[in-house]
Amino acid sequence: MPISEFSKQAATTLKELRIKNNLSIEELAEKSGVSVYKIKSMENLEHDIKFSTVFRLCEGLNISMYNF
């Protein structure tokens, strides 16, 4: 199944924000409640990203959805 444009953009933004905030995948997983496996698979574009997951990641990054 092809990956949506939203997921491609979200994956790029996620990785950039995670690195900018000096967070490992494990640290972001702990802060957001999203599993390490899911974050890795999102960053590697292995499947589409759900809007609800992005919301949880934003909470872990302490940013608003607008700034994502």
N, C-alpha and C positions, 0 to 999 in steps of 0.2 A: 504494500500500500504506500503510495507517495506521501511524503511529509508536507504538511501545509506551509504556506509562507509565514503564517503566524508562528508556527513552531520553529522555523528556521531563524526568524528574527529574535524570538524569545531565547533560543539556545545561545545565540551570540551575545545578547544582552546579559543573560544570566552569568555566563562565564566572565565577561568583562567586569560586571559588578562584584562578583565573588572575589576576583583577583584584586580589584581596586580596594576592596575592604579587607584585604589580607586574610581571607578565610579559606581554609581547606574545604574540600567537599564534605568531609566528616564534621567539621565545625558548623557548616551551613545546615547540614542534616539535623544536627542537634538543636540548633536555634529555631529551625522552621518546622520540625516534625516530619519533614519529607525524607524518605529513606536515601541512604547513600547510593544504593542501586538505581533508584529513580533519577536522582540528580545526574549521575554518570550517564545514564541512558539518554537523558534529555540533552546534555551537553554534546553527546556523540550522535545526536539525531537518529536514535534508534526507533523512536516512535513519536507520535504527536503529543504535544503538551496541552494539558487541560488548563483552562482559565483558573479553575479553583486551586490548582497546584501553584500557578504563578502567584496567586494571592498569598498563599502560605509562605512562599519563598520571599515575597516582599516583606512580610512580617518578620521573617528571620534576618533579612538584610536591613530592617528598620527603615524602609522607604515606602512611599505611597505607590499605588499602582500607576499613578500619573507619571512618576519619576522612573518607572520601569521602562 
